[in-house]
Amino acid sequence: RQGLHMRAGTHHQADMFDPDYYPTPERSIGPDVSQLATVRLGRDKGGKETSKRLESFDFDPWDSLIWRVHIANILSGREGRCCPRRESGLTRFGGVCGYFKRRACLRWGLNFLTAVITALVAVGITALSRALTKLRFEAVGDLLLAEMDGTVESGMAFAAFLGIGVACATVSATLVSLVEPVAAGSGISE
């Protein structure tokens, strides 16, 4: 059980150089590791389910099974080689290396996809903002010319300017308050 207590904040720098600090691949799938995995999957330490959604990724190498298997390989003289399936305890997914390579690719692929979608949403927001601004100032400009000709009442340009602004703010406030209240303090509503 010595090498299994590697939770964040509980290890000291000197411990990391102690060979007993890191578990062997055979001990890596112990009860503490499975408990760590269930916490990440939305369960608390008592096993009570807290969430069915993916909450976050764990890229921290000091508290991961990947890092511990890597250190165990170094300490056992197998550096640079994958841990065989029979020693890894991961028979369903193949050897340790294949499993973790697939898992790392999926993590980084999902992050890349999230970044691309975020960029596309940002481009869409920018294009929509420019189109609304252009529409607003064209409408106000046309009404100003009409006011100067005397074809419309005085103050209509200001009323259009104010009305378009209030309409945009109403749509924004409605979306923030009804669809996603968490966005209220983020600047998104502006």
N, C-alpha and C positions, 0 to 999 in steps of 0.2 A: 504494500500500500504506500510505500514511501514516494514513489514517483508519480502517484496519481493526484497529489494535491498541488495542482498548478493553476489554480484560479487566479484571476487578475488581482494584483495587490498583495498576494500571499507569498510570493517568492522573493528571494533576495538575490542580489547579483552574484554573491559567492556560491549560492546553491546551484546555479546553472552550470558550473564547472565540475560539479560532483557527479561521477558516473551513476550513482544510485538515484540521483534526482530525476533521471529520465527513465520511463518504463520501457521494457522490451516490447516488441510487437505483440507477443503472446499476452501480455498483461494490459495492453492498450484498450481492449474492449471490455474493461472491467465495469463495475457498477457505478463508480464515480463518473466515468466518461459517458455512460448512457444517461446518467442524470443530467450532465451538462448538455447533452444533445436534446433532451426533452425540454429543458429550460428554453433553448433556442426555438424549439418547435411550438412554444406557447403553453408550456406547463410549468407550474411552480415546483419547488422542491418537494412538496407533499404529493405531487402527481395530479393536482387539480388543474383542469384545463383553463387557461386564461385567455386564449385566443386561437381561432382556427386559421387565421391569416399568417402569412410570412411577415415577421416583424422587422427583421434586419439580417444582414449578412455579417458573418464574423470573419474578418480578414486578419485578425491578430494571430501571428504565428506562434506566440509563446504559449497560448492556451489551446492549441489545436492538435488534433490527432495526427495531422500531416507532419507537423514539426516534431512531435514526439517520436514518430516512426523514423523520420529522417535522422534524428539524433541517435536512436537505437541502432540504426544501420551503421552510422559512423562508429559508435562504440563497439559494435560487434565485428567490425572489419568488413562490412558489406557496402561500404560507401560507393555511391555511383551505380549500384545495382538495385533493382526492384526487390521488394520482399516477396517471396513466393506465396502463393495462395494458401498453402497449408499452414504457414506461419503467421499469416495476417489475420485470420479469423473472419475474413470477408469473402466467403465462398460464393455468395450470390452475384457479386459484381466483378469477380476475377481478383487478380492480385491488387495489392495496395496501390501501386503506381497507376494502373489503368483506372481504378475507381477514382482516385484523387485528381487525375488528369481530366477525366470527364467532368467531375464536379467543378473543378476550377474553370474549365472552358464554359460550362453552363453559367457559372457565376459572372464571369467577365462578359460573356455574351449578353446576359440579361442586363448588366450595367451599360453596355454599349447600346443596346436597344432602347433602354430608358433614356440615355443621353440623346439619341437621334430623335425620339419622339418629343422630348423636351425642346430640342432645337426647332423642330417643325412647328410646335405649338407657339414658340416665341416668334418665329417668322410670321405665322398667321396672325398673332396679336399685333405685331408691328404693321403688317399690311392693312389690317382692319382699322387700326388707329389712324393711319394715314388717310385711308378712304373716308372715314368719318370726319376727320378734320377738313379735308378738301370739300366734302359735301357741305359742312357747316359754313365755311367761309365763302363758298360759291353762293349759297342761299342768302347769307347776310349781304354779300356784295351786290347781288341782283336786287334785293330789297332796298339797299341804300340808293342804288341808281333810280329805282322806281320812286323812292321818297323825294329824290332831287327833282324828278320830272313832275311830281305832284300826283301820280297815279294811285299811290297808296297813302294811307294816313301816316303822319309823323310818329315815330317810335316803333313801327312794325319791324324794322331791322333789329332793334334791340330785343324786341319780344321774341323774334325767331332765334337770335343768338342765345337768349336765356332759355327758351323752350327746348332747343336741341340739347343744351347742357343738362337741363333738369331731366330730360328723357334718358340720356345716357347714364346719369347718376342713378336714376330709378332702376334701370335694368341692372346696373352693377350692384346696387344695394340689395335688390331682390335675390340675385344669384348668390351673393355672399351670405345673406341671412337665412335663406331657405335651402340652398343646395350645399354649400360648404362653409359653415360658420368659422372653421379653423382659419380660413383665409382672411378674416377680418383685420388682423393686426399685421399682415404681411406686406401691405402696400399693393396687393393685387387689385383691390377694389378701386384704387385710383386709376 
